[in-house]
């Protein structure tokens, strides 16, 4: 039972958090024109490039998260992707009567909150792999290396 809780449950939870993304990437391939129309609906230029980048994020980050390869970084990228796409493409507050079921904006309400629920799951993954602590250590090491390099550089000048 302990192995089930300690090993299987976290793996299943990570799979459930990211399960939507490979299917979303496939949907972008199958329904390219519709996906392109949505990509072009924000102020960002370059719809086709945005779609290819989105598909890359939606395919690579779930694999990294599930298999533990740079899971913290993958969760960080995926969280950012979900937050940005929620704000740019599911801005339900711009639609009149978005709370009414027959409103064009109504589905965006749930997509917006779904995206931020996934952001929460990604933050949980980042905490689970000690991403923030490792990032702080990396920044500290970089700072020390930079200080040493700058110090060595100033001592070498005539």
C-alpha positions as CSV (number, residue, x, y, z in Angstrom):
1,X,0.0,0.0,0.0
2,X,2.9,2.3,0.8
3,X,4.3,2.0,-2.7
4,X,0.9,2.7,-4.2
5,X,0.6,6.0,-2.2
6,X,4.3,7.1,-2.5
7,X,5.0,6.0,-6.1
8,X,1.8,5.4,-8.1
9,X,-0.4,8.2,-6.8
10,X,2.0,11.0,-7.5
11,X,2.6,9.6,-11.0
12,X,-1.1,9.3,-11.7
13,X,-1.7,12.8,-10.4
14,X,1.0,14.2,-12.8
15,X,-0.5,12.3,-15.7
16,X,-4.0,13.8,-14.9
17,X,-2.6,17.3,-14.6
18,X,-1.0,17.2,-18.1
19,X,-3.2,14.7,-19.9
20,X,-5.1,17.4,-21.8
21,X,-2.0,18.9,-23.5
22,X,-1.0,16.2,-26.0
23,X,-4.6,16.0,-27.1
24,X,-4.7,19.7,-27.5
25,X,-1.6,19.6,-29.7
26,X,-3.2,17.0,-31.8
27,X,-6.4,19.1,-32.1
28,X,-4.3,22.0,-33.3
29,X,-2.9,19.7,-36.1
30,X,-6.3,18.3,-37.0
31,X,-8.2,21.6,-36.8
32,X,-5.4,23.9,-38.0
33,X,-7.6,26.6,-39.5
34,X,-9.7,26.9,-36.3
35,X,-6.6,26.9,-34.1
36,X,-5.0,29.6,-36.4
37,X,-8.1,31.7,-36.1
38,X,-7.9,31.6,-32.3
39,X,-4.1,32.3,-32.4
40,X,-4.7,35.3,-34.5
41,X,-7.5,36.6,-32.2
42,X,-5.1,38.3,-29.8
43,X,-2.8,41.2,-30.3
44,X,0.2,39.0,-30.8
45,X,1.4,38.6,-34.4
46,X,2.6,35.4,-36.1
47,X,-0.3,33.0,-35.6
48,X,1.4,30.0,-37.3
49,X,4.6,30.4,-35.3
50,X,2.6,30.8,-32.1
51,X,0.7,27.5,-32.9
52,X,3.9,25.6,-33.5
53,X,5.4,26.9,-30.3
54,X,2.2,26.0,-28.4
55,X,2.3,22.5,-29.8
56,X,5.9,22.2,-28.7
57,X,5.0,23.2,-25.2
58,X,1.9,20.9,-25.2
59,X,4.0,17.9,-26.3
60,X,7.3,18.4,-24.5
61,X,6.4,19.7,-21.1
62,X,3.9,16.8,-20.2
63,X,6.6,14.3,-21.1
64,X,9.2,16.0,-18.9
65,X,6.7,16.3,-16.0
66,X,5.6,12.7,-16.1
67,X,9.1,11.2,-16.5
68,X,10.8,13.7,-14.2
69,X,13.1,15.2,-16.7
70,X,13.5,18.8,-15.7
71,X,10.1,18.6,-14.2
72,X,10.4,21.9,-12.4
73,X,11.3,23.8,-15.4
74,X,8.7,22.0,-17.5
75,X,6.0,22.8,-14.9
76,X,7.2,26.4,-14.8
77,X,6.9,26.8,-18.6
78,X,3.5,25.0,-18.7
79,X,2.2,27.2,-15.9
80,X,3.3,30.3,-17.8
81,X,1.8,29.0,-21.0
82,X,-1.6,28.3,-19.2
83,X,-1.6,31.7,-17.5
84,X,-0.8,33.6,-20.7
85,X,-3.3,31.7,-22.9
86,X,-6.0,32.2,-20.3
87,X,-5.4,36.0,-20.2
88,X,-5.0,36.4,-24.0
89,X,-7.5,33.9,-25.4
90,X,-10.1,33.3,-22.7
91,X,-10.7,36.9,-21.6
92,X,-14.4,36.2,-20.7
93,X,-14.8,39.6,-19.1
94,X,-14.8,41.3,-22.5
95,X,-18.0,39.6,-23.6
96,X,-21.4,41.1,-22.6
97,X,-23.4,38.8,-20.4
98,X,-20.6,36.3,-20.2
99,X,-22.4,34.6,-17.2
100,X,-25.4,33.7,-19.4
101,X,-25.3,30.2,-20.8
102,X,-26.2,31.4,-24.3
103,X,-23.4,34.1,-24.3
104,X,-20.4,33.7,-26.6
105,X,-18.2,34.4,-23.7
106,X,-19.7,31.8,-21.4
107,X,-17.3,28.9,-22.4
108,X,-14.4,31.2,-21.9
109,X,-15.2,31.5,-18.2
110,X,-14.6,27.8,-17.7
111,X,-11.6,27.7,-20.0
112,X,-10.0,30.6,-18.1
113,X,-10.5,28.9,-14.7
114,X,-9.4,25.5,-16.0
115,X,-6.2,27.1,-17.2
116,X,-5.6,28.5,-13.8
117,X,-6.4,25.2,-12.1
118,X,-3.7,23.7,-14.2
119,X,-1.3,26.5,-13.1
120,X,-2.0,25.5,-9.6
121,X,-1.2,21.9,-10.4
122,X,2.1,23.0,-12.0
123,X,3.0,25.0,-9.0
124,X,2.4,22.0,-6.9
125,X,4.7,20.0,-9.1
126,X,7.3,22.7,-8.9
127,X,7.1,22.6,-5.1
128,X,7.3,18.8,-5.1
129,X,10.5,18.7,-7.1
130,X,12.0,21.6,-5.0
131,X,12.2,23.8,-8.0
132,X,12.3,27.1,-6.1
133,X,15.0,25.9,-3.7
134,X,17.1,24.6,-6.6
135,X,16.6,27.8,-8.6
136,X,17.7,29.9,-5.5
137,X,20.9,27.7,-5.3
138,X,21.6,28.2,-9.0
139,X,21.1,32.0,-8.7
140,X,23.4,32.0,-5.7
141,X,26.1,30.0,-7.6
142,X,25.8,32.2,-10.6
143,X,26.1,35.3,-8.4
144,X,29.3,33.9,-6.7
145,X,30.8,33.0,-10.1
146,X,30.0,36.4,-11.5
147,X,31.4,38.1,-8.5
148,X,34.6,36.0,-8.7
149,X,34.9,36.7,-12.4
150,X,34.4,40.4,-11.9
151,X,36.8,40.5,-9.0
152,X,39.5,38.6,-11.0
153,X,38.9,40.9,-13.9
154,X,39.5,44.0,-11.9
155,X,42.7,42.6,-10.3
156,X,44.2,41.8,-13.7
157,X,43.9,45.4,-15.1
158,X,47.0,47.6,-14.9
